[in-house]
Amino acid sequence: MRYGIKCNWEDGFEINVKNLAGVTTITANKEGLVSLANHFLNLAQEEVPIGCHLHFDEYNSLEQGSLELVIDKK
């Protein structure tokens, strides 16, 4: 059985994750926000098992200089 989540990205998405004084901020354009919303909804699907996660960083979908972003299903 295959467990994988296909990430569908809106064309032109931009997402940046940073931490300033202990506050984590996700800054995104419209396409980035829609893409992230889609990822959250996909991860929430009943057939996606607990423990699955999405992992993004500046080498995988986020803007240069972004912190890593991991979204785990509990």
Phi, psi and omega in degrees: 000138183261127174245106178204149179245125178275121178272118177261118182256136173287140177303134176083013182295146175221127181222133178228134178241128179218165178230119178238116178055040177084003179251121178271130182236132173253118179246128184211151172280178183306314182295324177292318178296317178297318179299313179297318178301318178298318180296318177298316180295320178296316180295330181283351183299142182305321184283351176274120186288154173303142180099344176291151181211163173244137184229119181235149174206185184293344177265353182220079167092338181265163180294154178302135180089357180289150170286162176292148176232119177240129178244113183255144173266126180258000000 
